[in-house]
Amino acid sequence: MIKINKVQITKEGLETLKKELAQLMEEKRPALIKRVARARDFGDLSENSEYASARDELAFTEDRITELKNTLNQAVVIQNNKKSNNGQVALGDQIVVKVNGTAKTYTLVGELEADPMKAKISVSSPMGKALLGKKKGDQVEVEAPGGKTKYIIQKVN
C-alpha cells in the first residue's frame, strides 16, 4: 500500500500554488510548445541549441506541473480556529516576538510556503518547532548556527 503524505498549507499558500499551476498550464507550456516547434524548423536538431534549450525548459515546466498537481492533491488546508487554540501559537498564525530588544513579526506556515525573506517560517524549522504551542509572554530559545537566540512572544494573531 502506498502511503500518501499530507501537506499542511495555509489557504493563502494553496491559492498561490493554484495560480502558479494555472499560469504554467495556460501560458508557459503552450508558449514553450510553440518555441520547440519553431526551433525544430531551424534544421539539424543535433546542432540546434535553441531546440535543445526549448526542449529542456519544456521538460522542466512539465516536471513543475506534475509536482504542483501532486502537492495540490496532498494538500490539507489548515483552518486556524483561535477559540480552540487557547491563544497558543499554531500553523497560520502571525507572531510578534521580541529578539535583542527589537520586535519582529513572523508567520508560521507549512514547509512548502516557508520564505525567510518574507518572514514566513516553516512549522518544521527549529524556530517554528520552538514557537508551536507557546503563548503570549512565553520565552523560547532557538539554536542557530551563530548560537542560541532568545525570543519573547509579544503577540499571537
Chimera marker file (.cmm) of the C-alpha trace (Angstrom):
<marker_set name="trace">
<marker id="1" x="0.000" y="0.000" z="0.000" r="1" g="1" b="0" radius="0.5"/>
<marker id="2" x="1.289" y="3.453" z="-0.929" r="1" g="1" b="0" radius="0.5"/>
<marker id="3" x="1.278" y="5.941" z="1.918" r="1" g="1" b="0" radius="0.5"/>
<marker id="4" x="0.287" y="9.455" z="0.857" r="1" g="1" b="0" radius="0.5"/>
<marker id="5" x="1.843" y="12.166" z="2.974" r="1" g="1" b="0" radius="0.5"/>
<marker id="6" x="-0.483" y="15.073" z="3.514" r="1" g="1" b="0" radius="0.5"/>
<marker id="7" x="0.978" y="18.537" z="3.052" r="1" g="1" b="0" radius="0.5"/>
<marker id="8" x="-0.196" y="21.160" z="5.532" r="1" g="1" b="0" radius="0.5"/>
<marker id="9" x="-0.739" y="24.504" z="3.883" r="1" g="1" b="0" radius="0.5"/>
<marker id="10" x="-2.496" y="27.779" z="4.576" r="1" g="1" b="0" radius="0.5"/>
<marker id="11" x="-5.370" y="28.976" z="2.401" r="1" g="1" b="0" radius="0.5"/>
<marker id="12" x="-3.107" y="31.715" z="1.003" r="1" g="1" b="0" radius="0.5"/>
<marker id="13" x="-0.407" y="29.168" z="0.166" r="1" g="1" b="0" radius="0.5"/>
<marker id="14" x="-2.915" y="26.933" z="-1.591" r="1" g="1" b="0" radius="0.5"/>
<marker id="15" x="-4.124" y="29.827" z="-3.745" r="1" g="1" b="0" radius="0.5"/>
<marker id="16" x="-0.527" y="30.715" z="-4.652" r="1" g="1" b="0" radius="0.5"/>
<marker id="17" x="0.139" y="27.143" z="-5.819" r="1" g="1" b="0" radius="0.5"/>
<marker id="18" x="-3.101" y="27.067" z="-7.828" r="1" g="1" b="0" radius="0.5"/>
<marker id="19" x="-2.198" y="30.339" z="-9.557" r="1" g="1" b="0" radius="0.5"/>
<marker id="20" x="1.271" y="29.063" z="-10.414" r="1" g="1" b="0" radius="0.5"/>
<marker id="21" x="-0.181" y="25.840" z="-11.850" r="1" g="1" b="0" radius="0.5"/>
<marker id="22" x="-2.719" y="27.736" z="-13.949" r="1" g="1" b="0" radius="0.5"/>
<marker id="23" x="-0.028" y="30.100" z="-15.282" r="1" g="1" b="0" radius="0.5"/>
<marker id="24" x="2.246" y="27.195" z="-16.215" r="1" g="1" b="0" radius="0.5"/>
<marker id="25" x="-0.521" y="25.206" z="-17.909" r="1" g="1" b="0" radius="0.5"/>
<marker id="26" x="-2.321" y="28.059" z="-19.664" r="1" g="1" b="0" radius="0.5"/>
<marker id="27" x="0.556" y="30.346" z="-20.628" r="1" g="1" b="0" radius="0.5"/>
<marker id="28" x="4.055" y="28.971" z="-20.229" r="1" g="1" b="0" radius="0.5"/>
<marker id="29" x="3.577" y="25.404" z="-21.528" r="1" g="1" b="0" radius="0.5"/>
<marker id="30" x="1.748" y="26.460" z="-24.741" r="1" g="1" b="0" radius="0.5"/>
<marker id="31" x="4.405" y="29.121" z="-25.421" r="1" g="1" b="0" radius="0.5"/>
<marker id="32" x="7.186" y="26.571" z="-24.917" r="1" g="1" b="0" radius="0.5"/>
<marker id="33" x="5.486" y="24.046" z="-27.206" r="1" g="1" b="0" radius="0.5"/>
<marker id="34" x="5.414" y="26.724" z="-29.936" r="1" g="1" b="0" radius="0.5"/>
<marker id="35" x="9.052" y="27.587" z="-29.231" r="1" g="1" b="0" radius="0.5"/>
<marker id="36" x="10.084" y="23.924" z="-29.602" r="1" g="1" b="0" radius="0.5"/>
<marker id="37" x="8.166" y="23.661" z="-32.887" r="1" g="1" b="0" radius="0.5"/>
<marker id="38" x="9.782" y="26.852" z="-34.254" r="1" g="1" b="0" radius="0.5"/>
<marker id="39" x="13.248" y="25.695" z="-33.195" r="1" g="1" b="0" radius="0.5"/>
<marker id="40" x="12.653" y="22.303" z="-34.827" r="1" g="1" b="0" radius="0.5"/>
<marker id="41" x="12.141" y="24.131" z="-38.125" r="1" g="1" b="0" radius="0.5"/>
<marker id="42" x="15.681" y="25.572" z="-37.914" r="1" g="1" b="0" radius="0.5"/>
<marker id="43" x="17.066" y="22.313" z="-39.254" r="1" g="1" b="0" radius="0.5"/>
<marker id="44" x="19.627" y="19.816" z="-37.930" r="1" g="1" b="0" radius="0.5"/>
<marker id="45" x="18.461" y="19.024" z="-34.382" r="1" g="1" b="0" radius="0.5"/>
<marker id="46" x="21.838" y="17.626" z="-33.309" r="1" g="1" b="0" radius="0.5"/>
<marker id="47" x="23.422" y="21.083" z="-33.504" r="1" g="1" b="0" radius="0.5"/>
<marker id="48" x="20.359" y="23.188" z="-32.760" r="1" g="1" b="0" radius="0.5"/>
<marker id="49" x="20.972" y="24.824" z="-29.371" r="1" g="1" b="0" radius="0.5"/>
<marker id="50" x="17.658" y="26.706" z="-29.467" r="1" g="1" b="0" radius="0.5"/>
<marker id="51" x="15.802" y="23.415" z="-29.878" r="1" g="1" b="0" radius="0.5"/>
<marker id="52" x="17.743" y="21.769" z="-27.030" r="1" g="1" b="0" radius="0.5"/>
<marker id="53" x="17.178" y="24.788" z="-24.779" r="1" g="1" b="0" radius="0.5"/>
<marker id="54" x="13.445" y="24.975" z="-25.528" r="1" g="1" b="0" radius="0.5"/>
<marker id="55" x="13.034" y="21.243" z="-25.038" r="1" g="1" b="0" radius="0.5"/>
<marker id="56" x="14.884" y="21.374" z="-21.684" r="1" g="1" b="0" radius="0.5"/>
<marker id="57" x="12.759" y="24.282" z="-20.483" r="1" g="1" b="0" radius="0.5"/>
<marker id="58" x="9.582" y="22.467" z="-21.552" r="1" g="1" b="0" radius="0.5"/>
<marker id="59" x="10.702" y="19.344" z="-19.646" r="1" g="1" b="0" radius="0.5"/>
<marker id="60" x="11.405" y="21.447" z="-16.542" r="1" g="1" b="0" radius="0.5"/>
<marker id="61" x="7.973" y="23.071" z="-16.835" r="1" g="1" b="0" radius="0.5"/>
<marker id="62" x="6.267" y="19.673" z="-17.226" r="1" g="1" b="0" radius="0.5"/>
<marker id="63" x="8.078" y="18.432" z="-14.103" r="1" g="1" b="0" radius="0.5"/>
<marker id="64" x="6.936" y="21.502" z="-12.143" r="1" g="1" b="0" radius="0.5"/>
<marker id="65" x="3.341" y="20.991" z="-13.322" r="1" g="1" b="0" radius="0.5"/>
<marker id="66" x="3.455" y="17.370" z="-12.132" r="1" g="1" b="0" radius="0.5"/>
<marker id="67" x="4.973" y="18.441" z="-8.804" r="1" g="1" b="0" radius="0.5"/>
<marker id="68" x="2.300" y="21.102" z="-8.276" r="1" g="1" b="0" radius="0.5"/>
<marker id="69" x="-0.534" y="18.693" z="-9.139" r="1" g="1" b="0" radius="0.5"/>
<marker id="70" x="0.830" y="16.124" z="-6.679" r="1" g="1" b="0" radius="0.5"/>
<marker id="71" x="1.213" y="18.744" z="-3.972" r="1" g="1" b="0" radius="0.5"/>
<marker id="72" x="-2.313" y="20.059" z="-4.510" r="1" g="1" b="0" radius="0.5"/>
<marker id="73" x="-3.687" y="16.504" z="-4.342" r="1" g="1" b="0" radius="0.5"/>
<marker id="74" x="-1.964" y="16.015" z="-0.988" r="1" g="1" b="0" radius="0.5"/>
<marker id="75" x="-2.698" y="19.465" z="0.425" r="1" g="1" b="0" radius="0.5"/>
<marker id="76" x="-4.652" y="19.874" z="3.613" r="1" g="1" b="0" radius="0.5"/>
<marker id="77" x="-5.694" y="23.461" z="4.253" r="1" g="1" b="0" radius="0.5"/>
<marker id="78" x="-5.146" y="24.373" z="7.869" r="1" g="1" b="0" radius="0.5"/>
<marker id="79" x="-8.138" y="26.033" z="9.448" r="1" g="1" b="0" radius="0.5"/>
<marker id="80" x="-6.835" y="28.124" z="12.288" r="1" g="1" b="0" radius="0.5"/>
<marker id="81" x="-9.528" y="28.271" z="14.959" r="1" g="1" b="0" radius="0.5"/>
<marker id="82" x="-8.422" y="30.810" z="17.566" r="1" g="1" b="0" radius="0.5"/>
<marker id="83" x="-11.040" y="29.669" z="20.083" r="1" g="1" b="0" radius="0.5"/>
<marker id="84" x="-9.762" y="26.099" z="20.146" r="1" g="1" b="0" radius="0.5"/>
<marker id="85" x="-6.092" y="27.181" z="20.249" r="1" g="1" b="0" radius="0.5"/>
<marker id="86" x="-6.473" y="28.918" z="23.633" r="1" g="1" b="0" radius="0.5"/>
<marker id="87" x="-4.041" y="31.608" z="22.476" r="1" g="1" b="0" radius="0.5"/>
<marker id="88" x="-1.339" y="29.090" z="21.591" r="1" g="1" b="0" radius="0.5"/>
<marker id="89" x="0.818" y="29.549" z="18.511" r="1" g="1" b="0" radius="0.5"/>
<marker id="90" x="-0.465" y="27.382" z="15.648" r="1" g="1" b="0" radius="0.5"/>
<marker id="91" x="0.143" y="26.973" z="11.940" r="1" g="1" b="0" radius="0.5"/>
<marker id="92" x="-1.072" y="30.036" z="10.053" r="1" g="1" b="0" radius="0.5"/>
<marker id="93" x="-0.552" y="32.410" z="12.980" r="1" g="1" b="0" radius="0.5"/>
<marker id="94" x="1.265" y="35.690" z="12.755" r="1" g="1" b="0" radius="0.5"/>
<marker id="95" x="3.555" y="36.010" z="15.763" r="1" g="1" b="0" radius="0.5"/>
<marker id="96" x="5.260" y="39.139" z="17.063" r="1" g="1" b="0" radius="0.5"/>
<marker id="97" x="8.404" y="38.320" z="19.021" r="1" g="1" b="0" radius="0.5"/>
<marker id="98" x="10.988" y="40.440" z="20.747" r="1" g="1" b="0" radius="0.5"/>
<marker id="99" x="14.579" y="39.474" z="19.991" r="1" g="1" b="0" radius="0.5"/>
<marker id="100" x="17.578" y="41.507" z="21.176" r="1" g="1" b="0" radius="0.5"/>
<marker id="101" x="15.249" y="44.385" z="22.061" r="1" g="1" b="0" radius="0.5"/>
<marker id="102" x="13.641" y="44.503" z="18.614" r="1" g="1" b="0" radius="0.5"/>
<marker id="103" x="10.109" y="43.418" z="17.712" r="1" g="1" b="0" radius="0.5"/>
<marker id="104" x="9.864" y="41.163" z="14.679" r="1" g="1" b="0" radius="0.5"/>
<marker id="105" x="6.787" y="39.663" z="13.034" r="1" g="1" b="0" radius="0.5"/>
<marker id="106" x="6.742" y="36.154" z="11.568" r="1" g="1" b="0" radius="0.5"/>
<marker id="107" x="4.060" y="33.972" z="10.052" r="1" g="1" b="0" radius="0.5"/>
<marker id="108" x="4.132" y="30.253" z="10.860" r="1" g="1" b="0" radius="0.5"/>
<marker id="109" x="3.478" y="28.301" z="7.650" r="1" g="1" b="0" radius="0.5"/>
<marker id="110" x="3.756" y="24.814" z="6.182" r="1" g="1" b="0" radius="0.5"/>
<marker id="111" x="7.069" y="23.609" z="4.757" r="1" g="1" b="0" radius="0.5"/>
<marker id="112" x="6.214" y="24.461" z="1.149" r="1" g="1" b="0" radius="0.5"/>
<marker id="113" x="5.324" y="28.055" z="1.978" r="1" g="1" b="0" radius="0.5"/>
<marker id="114" x="8.432" y="28.891" z="4.002" r="1" g="1" b="0" radius="0.5"/>
<marker id="115" x="10.192" y="32.040" z="2.817" r="1" g="1" b="0" radius="0.5"/>
<marker id="116" x="12.582" y="33.623" z="5.327" r="1" g="1" b="0" radius="0.5"/>
<marker id="117" x="12.876" y="36.753" z="3.165" r="1" g="1" b="0" radius="0.5"/>
<marker id="118" x="9.138" y="37.331" z="3.675" r="1" g="1" b="0" radius="0.5"/>
<marker id="119" x="9.264" y="36.343" z="7.375" r="1" g="1" b="0" radius="0.5"/>
<marker id="120" x="7.344" y="33.115" z="6.686" r="1" g="1" b="0" radius="0.5"/>
<marker id="121" x="8.855" y="30.375" z="8.819" r="1" g="1" b="0" radius="0.5"/>
<marker id="122" x="8.208" y="26.678" z="8.495" r="1" g="1" b="0" radius="0.5"/>
<marker id="123" x="6.432" y="24.874" z="11.269" r="1" g="1" b="0" radius="0.5"/>
<marker id="124" x="9.145" y="22.202" z="10.990" r="1" g="1" b="0" radius="0.5"/>
<marker id="125" x="12.086" y="24.642" z="11.279" r="1" g="1" b="0" radius="0.5"/>
<marker id="126" x="13.876" y="24.948" z="14.642" r="1" g="1" b="0" radius="0.5"/>
<marker id="127" x="12.201" y="28.309" z="15.273" r="1" g="1" b="0" radius="0.5"/>
<marker id="128" x="8.794" y="27.028" z="14.146" r="1" g="1" b="0" radius="0.5"/>
<marker id="129" x="9.073" y="23.994" z="16.418" r="1" g="1" b="0" radius="0.5"/>
<marker id="130" x="10.103" y="26.205" z="19.348" r="1" g="1" b="0" radius="0.5"/>
<marker id="131" x="7.161" y="28.602" z="18.869" r="1" g="1" b="0" radius="0.5"/>
<marker id="132" x="4.473" y="25.998" z="18.191" r="1" g="1" b="0" radius="0.5"/>
<marker id="133" x="2.091" y="25.662" z="21.137" r="1" g="1" b="0" radius="0.5"/>
<marker id="134" x="3.558" y="28.584" z="23.088" r="1" g="1" b="0" radius="0.5"/>
<marker id="135" x="1.556" y="31.608" z="24.283" r="1" g="1" b="0" radius="0.5"/>
<marker id="136" x="1.960" y="35.350" z="24.617" r="1" g="1" b="0" radius="0.5"/>
<marker id="137" x="4.646" y="36.085" z="27.212" r="1" g="1" b="0" radius="0.5"/>
<marker id="138" x="6.456" y="32.761" z="26.750" r="1" g="1" b="0" radius="0.5"/>
<marker id="139" x="10.176" y="32.790" z="26.043" r="1" g="1" b="0" radius="0.5"/>
<marker id="140" x="11.767" y="30.323" z="23.646" r="1" g="1" b="0" radius="0.5"/>
<marker id="141" x="15.373" y="29.572" z="22.798" r="1" g="1" b="0" radius="0.5"/>
<marker id="142" x="16.334" y="28.612" z="19.291" r="1" g="1" b="0" radius="0.5"/>
<marker id="143" x="19.650" y="27.001" z="18.424" r="1" g="1" b="0" radius="0.5"/>
<marker id="144" x="21.083" y="28.691" z="15.346" r="1" g="1" b="0" radius="0.5"/>
<marker id="145" x="24.445" y="28.473" z="13.590" r="1" g="1" b="0" radius="0.5"/>
<marker id="146" x="25.502" y="31.659" z="15.401" r="1" g="1" b="0" radius="0.5"/>
<marker id="147" x="24.446" y="30.309" z="18.806" r="1" g="1" b="0" radius="0.5"/>
<marker id="148" x="21.264" y="30.338" z="20.861" r="1" g="1" b="0" radius="0.5"/>
<marker id="149" x="18.780" y="33.131" z="20.308" r="1" g="1" b="0" radius="0.5"/>
<marker id="150" x="16.051" y="34.020" z="22.806" r="1" g="1" b="0" radius="0.5"/>
<marker id="151" x="12.631" y="35.134" z="21.623" r="1" g="1" b="0" radius="0.5"/>
<marker id="152" x="9.835" y="36.500" z="23.805" r="1" g="1" b="0" radius="0.5"/>
<marker id="153" x="6.365" y="36.148" z="22.307" r="1" g="1" b="0" radius="0.5"/>
<marker id="154" x="4.656" y="39.545" z="22.356" r="1" g="1" b="0" radius="0.5"/>
<marker id="155" x="1.521" y="38.798" z="20.346" r="1" g="1" b="0" radius="0.5"/>
<marker id="156" x="-0.203" y="35.913" z="18.589" r="1" g="1" b="0" radius="0.5"/>
<marker id="157" x="-2.653" y="36.782" z="15.762" r="1" g="1" b="0" radius="0.5"/>
<link id1="1" id2="2" r="1" g="1" b="0" radius="0.2"/>
<link id1="2" id2="3" r="1" g="1" b="0" radius="0.2"/>
<link id1="3" id2="4" r="1" g="1" b="0" radius="0.2"/>
<link id1="4" id2="5" r="1" g="1" b="0" radius="0.2"/>
<link id1="5" id2="6" r="1" g="1" b="0" radius="0.2"/>
<link id1="6" id2="7" r="1" g="1" b="0" radius="0.2"/>
<link id1="7" id2="8" r="1" g="1" b="0" radius="0.2"/>
<link id1="8" id2="9" r="1" g="1" b="0" radius="0.2"/>
<link id1="9" id2="10" r="1" g="1" b="0" radius="0.2"/>
<link id1="10" id2="11" r="1" g="1" b="0" radius="0.2"/>
<link id1="11" id2="12" r="1" g="1" b="0" radius="0.2"/>
<link id1="12" id2="13" r="1" g="1" b="0" radius="0.2"/>
<link id1="13" id2="14" r="1" g="1" b="0" radius="0.2"/>
<link id1="14" id2="15" r="1" g="1" b="0" radius="0.2"/>
<link id1="15" id2="16" r="1" g="1" b="0" radius="0.2"/>
<link id1="16" id2="17" r="1" g="1" b="0" radius="0.2"/>
<link id1="17" id2="18" r="1" g="1" b="0" radius="0.2"/>
<link id1="18" id2="19" r="1" g="1" b="0" radius="0.2"/>
<link id1="19" id2="20" r="1" g="1" b="0" radius="0.2"/>
<link id1="20" id2="21" r="1" g="1" b="0" radius="0.2"/>
<link id1="21" id2="22" r="1" g="1" b="0" radius="0.2"/>
<link id1="22" id2="23" r="1" g="1" b="0" radius="0.2"/>
<link id1="23" id2="24" r="1" g="1" b="0" radius="0.2"/>
<link id1="24" id2="25" r="1" g="1" b="0" radius="0.2"/>
<link id1="25" id2="26" r="1" g="1" b="0" radius="0.2"/>
<link id1="26" id2="27" r="1" g="1" b="0" radius="0.2"/>
<link id1="27" id2="28" r="1" g="1" b="0" radius="0.2"/>
<link id1="28" id2="29" r="1" g="1" b="0" radius="0.2"/>
<link id1="29" id2="30" r="1" g="1" b="0" radius="0.2"/>
<link id1="30" id2="31" r="1" g="1" b="0" radius="0.2"/>
<link id1="31" id2="32" r="1" g="1" b="0" radius="0.2"/>
<link id1="32" id2="33" r="1" g="1" b="0" radius="0.2"/>
<link id1="33" id2="34" r="1" g="1" b="0" radius="0.2"/>
<link id1="34" id2="35" r="1" g="1" b="0" radius="0.2"/>
<link id1="35" id2="36" r="1" g="1" b="0" radius="0.2"/>
<link id1="36" id2="37" r="1" g="1" b="0" radius="0.2"/>
<link id1="37" id2="38" r="1" g="1" b="0" radius="0.2"/>
<link id1="38" id2="39" r="1" g="1" b="0" radius="0.2"/>
<link id1="39" id2="40" r="1" g="1" b="0" radius="0.2"/>
<link id1="40" id2="41" r="1" g="1" b="0" radius="0.2"/>
<link id1="41" id2="42" r="1" g="1" b="0" radius="0.2"/>
<link id1="42" id2="43" r="1" g="1" b="0" radius="0.2"/>
<link id1="43" id2="44" r="1" g="1" b="0" radius="0.2"/>
<link id1="44" id2="45" r="1" g="1" b="0" radius="0.2"/>
<link id1="45" id2="46" r="1" g="1" b="0" radius="0.2"/>
<link id1="46" id2="47" r="1" g="1" b="0" radius="0.2"/>
<link id1="47" id2="48" r="1" g="1" b="0" radius="0.2"/>
<link id1="48" id2="49" r="1" g="1" b="0" radius="0.2"/>
<link id1="49" id2="50" r="1" g="1" b="0" radius="0.2"/>
<link id1="50" id2="51" r="1" g="1" b="0" radius="0.2"/>
<link id1="51" id2="52" r="1" g="1" b="0" radius="0.2"/>
<link id1="52" id2="53" r="1" g="1" b="0" radius="0.2"/>
<link id1="53" id2="54" r="1" g="1" b="0" radius="0.2"/>
<link id1="54" id2="55" r="1" g="1" b="0" radius="0.2"/>
<link id1="55" id2="56" r="1" g="1" b="0" radius="0.2"/>
<link id1="56" id2="57" r="1" g="1" b="0" radius="0.2"/>
<link id1="57" id2="58" r="1" g="1" b="0" radius="0.2"/>
<link id1="58" id2="59" r="1" g="1" b="0" radius="0.2"/>
<link id1="59" id2="60" r="1" g="1" b="0" radius="0.2"/>
<link id1="60" id2="61" r="1" g="1" b="0" radius="0.2"/>
<link id1="61" id2="62" r="1" g="1" b="0" radius="0.2"/>
<link id1="62" id2="63" r="1" g="1" b="0" radius="0.2"/>
<link id1="63" id2="64" r="1" g="1" b="0" radius="0.2"/>
<link id1="64" id2="65" r="1" g="1" b="0" radius="0.2"/>
<link id1="65" id2="66" r="1" g="1" b="0" radius="0.2"/>
<link id1="66" id2="67" r="1" g="1" b="0" radius="0.2"/>
<link id1="67" id2="68" r="1" g="1" b="0" radius="0.2"/>
<link id1="68" id2="69" r="1" g="1" b="0" radius="0.2"/>
<link id1="69" id2="70" r="1" g="1" b="0" radius="0.2"/>
<link id1="70" id2="71" r="1" g="1" b="0" radius="0.2"/>
<link id1="71" id2="72" r="1" g="1" b="0" radius="0.2"/>
<link id1="72" id2="73" r="1" g="1" b="0" radius="0.2"/>
<link id1="73" id2="74" r="1" g="1" b="0" radius="0.2"/>
<link id1="74" id2="75" r="1" g="1" b="0" radius="0.2"/>
<link id1="75" id2="76" r="1" g="1" b="0" radius="0.2"/>
<link id1="76" id2="77" r="1" g="1" b="0" radius="0.2"/>
<link id1="77" id2="78" r="1" g="1" b="0" radius="0.2"/>
<link id1="78" id2="79" r="1" g="1" b="0" radius="0.2"/>
<link id1="79" id2="80" r="1" g="1" b="0" radius="0.2"/>
<link id1="80" id2="81" r="1" g="1" b="0" radius="0.2"/>
<link id1="81" id2="82" r="1" g="1" b="0" radius="0.2"/>
<link id1="82" id2="83" r="1" g="1" b="0" radius="0.2"/>
<link id1="83" id2="84" r="1" g="1" b="0" radius="0.2"/>
<link id1="84" id2="85" r="1" g="1" b="0" radius="0.2"/>
<link id1="85" id2="86" r="1" g="1" b="0" radius="0.2"/>
<link id1="86" id2="87" r="1" g="1" b="0" radius="0.2"/>
<link id1="87" id2="88" r="1" g="1" b="0" radius="0.2"/>
<link id1="88" id2="89" r="1" g="1" b="0" radius="0.2"/>
<link id1="89" id2="90" r="1" g="1" b="0" radius="0.2"/>
<link id1="90" id2="91" r="1" g="1" b="0" radius="0.2"/>
<link id1="91" id2="92" r="1" g="1" b="0" radius="0.2"/>
<link id1="92" id2="93" r="1" g="1" b="0" radius="0.2"/>
<link id1="93" id2="94" r="1" g="1" b="0" radius="0.2"/>
<link id1="94" id2="95" r="1" g="1" b="0" radius="0.2"/>
<link id1="95" id2="96" r="1" g="1" b="0" radius="0.2"/>
<link id1="96" id2="97" r="1" g="1" b="0" radius="0.2"/>
<link id1="97" id2="98" r="1" g="1" b="0" radius="0.2"/>
<link id1="98" id2="99" r="1" g="1" b="0" radius="0.2"/>
<link id1="99" id2="100" r="1" g="1" b="0" radius="0.2"/>
<link id1="100" id2="101" r="1" g="1" b="0" radius="0.2"/>
<link id1="101" id2="102" r="1" g="1" b="0" radius="0.2"/>
<link id1="102" id2="103" r="1" g="1" b="0" radius="0.2"/>
<link id1="103" id2="104" r="1" g="1" b="0" radius="0.2"/>
<link id1="104" id2="105" r="1" g="1" b="0" radius="0.2"/>
<link id1="105" id2="106" r="1" g="1" b="0" radius="0.2"/>
<link id1="106" id2="107" r="1" g="1" b="0" radius="0.2"/>
<link id1="107" id2="108" r="1" g="1" b="0" radius="0.2"/>
<link id1="108" id2="109" r="1" g="1" b="0" radius="0.2"/>
<link id1="109" id2="110" r="1" g="1" b="0" radius="0.2"/>
<link id1="110" id2="111" r="1" g="1" b="0" radius="0.2"/>
<link id1="111" id2="112" r="1" g="1" b="0" radius="0.2"/>
<link id1="112" id2="113" r="1" g="1" b="0" radius="0.2"/>
<link id1="113" id2="114" r="1" g="1" b="0" radius="0.2"/>
<link id1="114" id2="115" r="1" g="1" b="0" radius="0.2"/>
<link id1="115" id2="116" r="1" g="1" b="0" radius="0.2"/>
<link id1="116" id2="117" r="1" g="1" b="0" radius="0.2"/>
<link id1="117" id2="118" r="1" g="1" b="0" radius="0.2"/>
<link id1="118" id2="119" r="1" g="1" b="0" radius="0.2"/>
<link id1="119" id2="120" r="1" g="1" b="0" radius="0.2"/>
<link id1="120" id2="121" r="1" g="1" b="0" radius="0.2"/>
<link id1="121" id2="122" r="1" g="1" b="0" radius="0.2"/>
<link id1="122" id2="123" r="1" g="1" b="0" radius="0.2"/>
<link id1="123" id2="124" r="1" g="1" b="0" radius="0.2"/>
<link id1="124" id2="125" r="1" g="1" b="0" radius="0.2"/>
<link id1="125" id2="126" r="1" g="1" b="0" radius="0.2"/>
<link id1="126" id2="127" r="1" g="1" b="0" radius="0.2"/>
<link id1="127" id2="128" r="1" g="1" b="0" radius="0.2"/>
<link id1="128" id2="129" r="1" g="1" b="0" radius="0.2"/>
<link id1="129" id2="130" r="1" g="1" b="0" radius="0.2"/>
<link id1="130" id2="131" r="1" g="1" b="0" radius="0.2"/>
<link id1="131" id2="132" r="1" g="1" b="0" radius="0.2"/>
<link id1="132" id2="133" r="1" g="1" b="0" radius="0.2"/>
<link id1="133" id2="134" r="1" g="1" b="0" radius="0.2"/>
<link id1="134" id2="135" r="1" g="1" b="0" radius="0.2"/>
<link id1="135" id2="136" r="1" g="1" b="0" radius="0.2"/>
<link id1="136" id2="137" r="1" g="1" b="0" radius="0.2"/>
<link id1="137" id2="138" r="1" g="1" b="0" radius="0.2"/>
<link id1="138" id2="139" r="1" g="1" b="0" radius="0.2"/>
<link id1="139" id2="140" r="1" g="1" b="0" radius="0.2"/>
<link id1="140" id2="141" r="1" g="1" b="0" radius="0.2"/>
<link id1="141" id2="142" r="1" g="1" b="0" radius="0.2"/>
<link id1="142" id2="143" r="1" g="1" b="0" radius="0.2"/>
<link id1="143" id2="144" r="1" g="1" b="0" radius="0.2"/>
<link id1="144" id2="145" r="1" g="1" b="0" radius="0.2"/>
<link id1="145" id2="146" r="1" g="1" b="0" radius="0.2"/>
<link id1="146" id2="147" r="1" g="1" b="0" radius="0.2"/>
<link id1="147" id2="148" r="1" g="1" b="0" radius="0.2"/>
<link id1="148" id2="149" r="1" g="1" b="0" radius="0.2"/>
<link id1="149" id2="150" r="1" g="1" b="0" radius="0.2"/>
<link id1="150" id2="151" r="1" g="1" b="0" radius="0.2"/>
<link id1="151" id2="152" r="1" g="1" b="0" radius="0.2"/>
<link id1="152" id2="153" r="1" g="1" b="0" radius="0.2"/>
<link id1="153" id2="154" r="1" g="1" b="0" radius="0.2"/>
<link id1="154" id2="155" r="1" g="1" b="0" radius="0.2"/>
<link id1="155" id2="156" r="1" g="1" b="0" radius="0.2"/>
<link id1="156" id2="157" r="1" g="1" b="0" radius="0.2"/>
</marker_set>
